[in-house]
Amino acid sequence: MIWDTTKYYLTYDNLFREIYVKKIKSTRKTFFSIIKKISKENFNNVDWWVSPIGERNNYSTKLFHYLCIIETIEVLYKKKIPLEFIILENYNLISILKKKYPKLNFKYKNKKRSSRLIITVIQHFIIFFLSKLFMKKKLKNLNQKTILVDKFVTSPDLSEDRYYNNFFEKNPDAIYFPTLVNIKLSAIINLILQIQKSKKYFNKFDLLTFRDFLHSIFYIFRRKKIIIKKINFKNIILSNLIYEEIGSNNNLNASIIGIQNYLFSKKLAEKKIIIKKMINWFENTAVDKGLNFGFNKFLKKILLIGYQGFTSYKEFMSLDPVDYENKYNVLPKKIVCIGKNLISSKTEFTKNHKIILGPALRFGRVYEKLNYKKKHINSVLLNLNLDYQNSNLMIQNILKTDFYNKYNGKIYIKSHPLFKSNQIFNLQNKNNIYFVKGDIYKIASSFNVAISSGATSSIHETIVAGCKICFPFDNFTDAYSLKMTCAPLETFKVCKTISELSDYLIKNTQKSSIKNTNILNYKKKIFNKLSLQNSSILR
């Protein structure tokens, strides 16, 4: 048997996949424990907190994946499963595994990671230069009544608000603190001009100097100085592997922004600028950690709120705060959740942090009346996330089902707003495949079944729209997350094989069997409806 660990884990052979998937759940605490140990040595170093491992984001670092591989190999070895060889993409990992398992054969496979170091630096310089070129001094706009609102700008159109549903637009004291994401260079000039002209936006570079900018870029060199003492896991020393991951450029853009946010808070303190509160769009990544660490260090008296205006999933590990992040002041003073049933996951690894309920600003539409008329019979909605491998796997596998090939089942594909549809290939000559755009809640209301996978709030929107969710191919994390939020059991199903998936679609695409009362109760516990009372923390 051959195990190619460089492939997407859901495509592993059944034996390897089953063991690996089990280890995803059991290895979480170990992963957190390792990061906790390193954090103890670097708790006052912002460079550590914005690093791929320091931010504890398993999408930014391969470390968690490597831990699961080590755990899986241990099981295979103990069970004496005959292995011809194991394919790995990391020389360091191969060398440490050879020492522990000299009888096993390992092969190296060069799997290139995206290295955009030079491009990332150039993009940041352009943004800084243009911000300074068109700078308008707006420091006077910041005062004791000001509410700074962290906002990702993902479109050249500033009027588009995917995050707060224009909640802050009518508040004269609310000023947006923008971070540009996935903006084409050709659109940056116009966008920065809009930001600089608008009284509703404050550009961090109006306050940061060229020296500050260089300091954020020189993180590239400083990260080598992060202290990594001997890390022992399963009698394997991981220190070199961890140094290698910290030095990767996978999430360099977020790390640089995190440093800039940290320096921004320092500059506010130096200028003795006092604001009422800072609202952080809380994903607990490098961008957030830099901002939160800075405010907690330099501006302790300012109310710092982390607004998690979306539903979180166990697959995205940085979303749930942990005790040492609270101890070392890289969390907001208060974390706002948008649903009662989401609080339990926020308190799983830290019991002492203040978690409160707030309004689901982004999801007010779920309280709009729908007729739940199922227009699309013998059809399935395929709801994609930003993970290209995951999305493509789902597409290719559903094309193998009898539902599609023998029963002429129709497939409607809804891409993630930030996902480029042209990345989806091998569909040119396929029948009964359609792309849909728009509000997922309204779209899902006309289907009986949707297929979804990956960390996305649209899964909950789909359920409350009266549409069942099917998770294919052992992707337990989503089902586990729904169980954690007490989703009605009749609303979701994990199908482990193509045959099981096909049978489920054939049976359930014809009619819906979800009780409206169950949907309504779940909706209330997941998406807290906006009110004067629950929104007061944000005002």
N, C-alpha and C positions, 0 to 999 in steps of 0.2 A: 504494500500500500504506500501511496505517496500523498503527503499533505503539503499543499502549496498555501502557506500562510499569507502570501502576498495578495491573494484574491479577496474579494469581498466576502465577509464571513458567512453570509446567508447562502453563498454558492458552494461552501465546503461540502464534501461528501457527508452523508448522513451521520456517520460515526463521529467525525471530527466536529461537525456542526452542533450536534446534541451536547457534547461535552463542553465545547467552547461557550455556547449560549448559557449553560448553567453557571459557568464561571463568571460571566458578565455580572450577574447578580451578586454572587458571593465575594467577588474581588473588590467591590466598591469600597468597603471599609478599609481594606488593605491599602488601596490607592490613596485614600484620604489620610491614612496613618503615616504613610511615607512623606506626603506633602507637609503634614503637621510637623514631622521631625525636622525637615529642612527649614520650615517657617520659623521654628524656634531659634535657629541660628541667624536668620535674615529678617526678623520681624520689623526692623526699622529701615529696611532697604526697599524703596519703591521699585527698583529694578527687578527685584525678586517677584514682587506681587504682580507685575505686568508681564512676566515671562510666561511662556506656554504652559509650564508645569505649575508655576505659582498661581496662575489664574484658575487652575483646576478644571480646565476645559478639555475634555477628551476628544474634541474635534480639532484642537490646536496641537496636541501632542500625541505621539504614538505610544507613550509610556504605558497607558492603561491597556492597550492592545497587546503590548509585549508581556505584561503581567499575566494576562489571560492565556497567552501562548505558553508561558512557563507553567502555569497551573494545569493546562490541558496536557502538556507533555508528561508531567508527573503522573497524571491519571493513566495515560497510554502506557507508560513505562511499568507502572505497578500491575496493570492488567496484562502485561506482556503481549500487547498488540504488535504483530509483526509489521515493521515499517522499513520500506526500502530506503527512503530518505525524507527529510523535512526541508522544505524550501523556505528561506528567510530572506528579508531584504536588508538586514543590518549585520555588519561584520562584528560589531561589539557583542551583539546578542549571540551570534554563532560561537564566538570564542568562549564566552562564559558558559554556554550550554555544553560545549565539547568537554570542558573540564568536569562538569557534573555527570554527563552521560557519554563517556568515551566510546561506548559500543554503538551509539546511534550515529547515523550519517546525516550530515547537514550540507545543503547546497545554497550558495548565494545567488540571488537574482536581483539584478539592478533595477529597482523600480524608482524612477526619478520622481522626486518631490518638486512641487512648484517652487522655484526660487526666483523671486521677483525683487531682490534686494535693491538693485540699481533703479528699477522702475518705481518702486515704492518711495525711495529717497527723492527722486525727481518729482514725483507727484506731490509730495509734501512740500518741497521747495516752491513749486508753482503756486500751491494754495497759500503758503506764507507770503510769497512775493506779491501776489495779486491782492491779498488782504491788506498788506501795507501800502500798496500803490493806490488803492481806492479807499484807504482808511478814513473814517469819519469818527472823530472823538465822541464817544457816547457814554463816557464814564459818568456823566451827570445823570444819566438815566438809571443808574444803580444807586438805590438808597434803602432806607430802613423799611420801606413798604414793598420792595422788589421781591418777586418770586422768580428765581431763575429756573427754567424748565429745560432739562436735558432732552434733546430731540435729534433723531437721526434723519438726515435729509437724503432721500433715496431717489428723488426726481428733480429735474430742472425747474419744476413748477412748485414754488414755495407754498402755494395755497393748498396743496395736497397734504393731508394730515392722516396718515395711517395709524398713528399712535394714540392720540388723545381725542380724536373725533371732534376737533375744533373747540374743545371744552375751555381752553384758555384764551380763545380769540377775543372774547368780550371783556376779559379782565384786564383793565389798563395797567395793573401792577405786574402782570405776568410777562416775562421776556424770555424768548427761546434762546437756548444755548446749543447751537447746531454742531453736528458732526456729519461731514459729507461721506456718504457710503455709495460705492458702485456708480459714481458719476463719471461720465466720459470727459476726457480732457477738453474736448471741443465745447462742452457745456459749462465748464467750470467758471470761465470769465463772467458770463451772464449771470450765473447763480451767485457768485460772490458780489457782484454789483447789486443784485437784489437784496442780499443780506445786509450789505453796508448801507443801503438807502433806507431799509425798513427800520422803523422805531421798535418793531416787535422782536427784533433779533439783536443779539450781542455777539460779535465775533471775538473769540478768545485771543486772536492775534492783535486786536486793538490794544491789548494789555501786555502780551508777551513780546520780548525783544528778540533780536537776532541771536543773541547769546543763549536765550532760552530755547530757541529753535534748534541750535546746534547741540545743546545738551540733550534734547529729545532724540536727535539722530545718533549721537554718540553712545546711546544705549547699546548699539550694536557691539561696541568694544567693551563697555563696562560689564555686560552680562557675564563675561568670562571670570569676573571677580566674585560672583555669587558663591557663597560658602556651601560646599557639599561635603559633608563628612561621610564616613563609612555607612552605607545603606545596605543592610543584609536582608535578603528575601529568599526563603527556601534554601538557605546556605549558598546563596548566589550574591556576589557583591555587585550592586547596580550603579555605583557612583559614576563610572565612565559613561554608562548609557544615559544617565540623567544629564550629565554635562553636555553630551551630544544633543539631547533633545532641547535643552535650554538654548543652545547655540543655533538651532534650526531657525529658518526664516518663515516658517509656516504661517505665523500670525504676527509678523513684524509690524504690519500697519496698525493693528490694534494696540500693540505694545508702545509704539511711538505716540499714538493718540493718548494713551493712558498717562505717559510721562508729561505730555503737554497739559492734560487736565490737572495733574498734580501741581505743576508749576503755576498754572492759572490761579489755583486756590492760594498758593504762596504769595503771588503778586497781589491778590485782593487783600490779604492780611498786611502786606508791606505798605500798600496804599491806604490802609485803614478804612477800606470800603466795607460797610456793614449792610447786609441785605436781610430780608425777613426769613427766607427759607430757600433751600435748594432741593429741587425734585429731580431725582435721578431715575431714568428709565432703567430699571434694575434687572440686568441679566447676569450680574456678578462676574463679568469677564474683565479682561485687562483694562478696557476703557473705563468701566465702572470702578474698579479697584484703585486706579490712579486718582480718580476724582474723589472717591470716598476717603481714601487714605489721606489725601491732602486736606480736605475739609476737617476731618477729625483731628488732624495734627495742628493746623494753623488757624482754624476758624471753629473752635470747639463750641462756641455759644450759638452758632447759627444752626437752626433746625434742618437736619439733613434727612430727607425722606426717600426711600427706595420704592418706587411704584412699579410693581410687577403686573403690568396691565395685560397679561396673557396667561394662558394655562401652561404649566410646566410639565416636563416629562422626565422620568428617571434616566432616559438615554442621554440627556443633556445634563451632565453631572454638576456643573458649576452653578446651576440655578438654585439648588438647595443650599442655604448657608450652613456653615459648620462652626463648632464651638471655638476653634482657634482663630477664625476670622473675626469673630466677635471680640475675643480677647485682645487681638492685635490691632483692633480699630480699622479694619478695612470694609466694614459693613456700614450701611446707613443707620442712623439712630432708631428709625422705625421702618419696617417693611410693610407695605400695603399689598394685600392680596385681593383679588376681585371676586372670590367666591368662598363661602364657608367650608366647602369640601376640599379646598386647596390648601388650607392651613396646615393640615397634618404633615404634609411633605416638607413644609418650611420649618417644622419643629422636630423633624426626625433626628437631626444631627446637632442641634443646638436648642437647649431648653430655656435659655435665659434671655433670648432676644425678643424684643417687642414686635409681634406680628399682629396687625390689625386689618379689619375689613374695610374696603373702599369700593367705589363704583367701578363697574366694568365699562369704562368710557368707550373703548374700542368696539364693544359688542352690544351697543344699545339697540341695534337693528333686530336682535333676536326676540325682542318684545313687540316687534311689529306683527300684526296679524297675517297669518298665512292660511291659505285654504287647504294645504296639505293634499292637493289633488295630484295624484301620481300620473304624470303625463308619459313618462318614459318606462314603458313595460318591456320586459325582455332586454333591458339595458342596464349597464352598470356605470357608475361614476368613478373614474380613477383620479384620485386626488393626490397630486405629486408634491413632494417637498423639495428642498434645495440640494438634497443628496443625489447626485446624478447616478451613481452606481445603483442605489436603492430604487430610484425611479425607473431606470432602464430595465432592471431585473423584473420589476412588477409588470412592465409592459410586455417584455418578451415571454414571460410565463403565462400571462393571461391569454396570449395569442396561441398557446399550446392546448388550451382547454377545449373540451367538447362544447361547452357553453358558446364559445366563439365559432368553432369549426363546424359543428353539427347542428346546433340550434340557432345559428345566425344571430347570436347575441351581439348587441351594439355596445361599443365602448366610447364613452365620452371622457375626454381627458381635460382636467383642470390643472394648469401649471401654477406653481408658486409665483406670486407677483414679481419676485426677483429672479426667477428662473427663465432662461432663454429657450423658448420653444424649439428653436432651430437646432438645439443640442440633441433633441430626440430624433433618432435615425431609424432607418429600416422600416418606415411606415408608408413610403411613397406609393406602393402598389397594394396596399391593404384596404379591404372593403370594411364598411360599417365602423369606421373610426372617425371621430369628430373632436375638434378642439372647442372648448367653451371658455368664455371669459365672464368676469363679473363677480358678484357677491356670492360666496360659497353657501351661505345660509339659504338664499333664495334658490340657488341652483339645486342644492341637495333636497329641497322640499318636494321636487318633482320626481325624485328617484326613490326606489325601495331599498336599494343596496348601493353602498360605495366601498371601494377598496382604498385603503389608506395605509400609510406607514411613515414613521418618523415623527420627530418632535414638532407638532404643529397644533395650534389652537383650533384649527378647522375641523379636527376630529370631533370635538365637543359641539361645535356649531352644526355639524352634520347630524349628530344624534338628536339634538334639540329641534332640528328641522323635520324629525320623524323618519329619518333614513338610517337603516342598519349599517354597521361598519364591519368590514371583514379585514382581518390582518393576515396576510399570507406568510407562509414559510418560516415558522418558528420565531418570528419577530415578537418575542414575548414582552418586550419593554413597554410597548404601547398598551397592550392588554393589562399588564401589571399596573400601569399608571391609571387606567380606567377603573380597575378594581380598588385602587387607593382612594379614588374620588367617589366611590360607591355608585358608579354608573349602573343602570338596570342591566341585569345579566342578559336579557333578551336582545339587547342593543348591539352586542359585539360578539365576534367569533374569530378564533385563531384556526386557520386551515394549514395543516402541515405538509400537504402534498397537492400537486396540481389536480389530481382526481378529486380530492376532498373539496378543493376550491371550486371546481367545476360543478360538482353536485350541489354545493351551497348556493351558487349563483342561479342554477337552473330552477331550484326550488323557491328561492326567495325574491327573485327579481319580478315575479308575477304579482305579488301582493305584500302588503306591510302588516305586521302583526304586533307592532309596538303600541302599547296603550298610551293614549294622550295624557292621562293623569300622571303616569310615570315620567313622561317627557317634561311636563310642566314642573313637577317637583324637582327633577334633576336640574332643570334650567335655573330655577331660583337659587339652588345651592352652588352652582358653578359660575353664573353670571349675575353678580349683584346689581340690581337695577339702580340707576342713578337717582339720588334723592339729595335734598339739602343737607340732611344729617350725615349721610355717609361720604359726601363730597367735601365736607368742611375741612378735613385734614389737608386737602389740596388747594384750598383757597387762601 
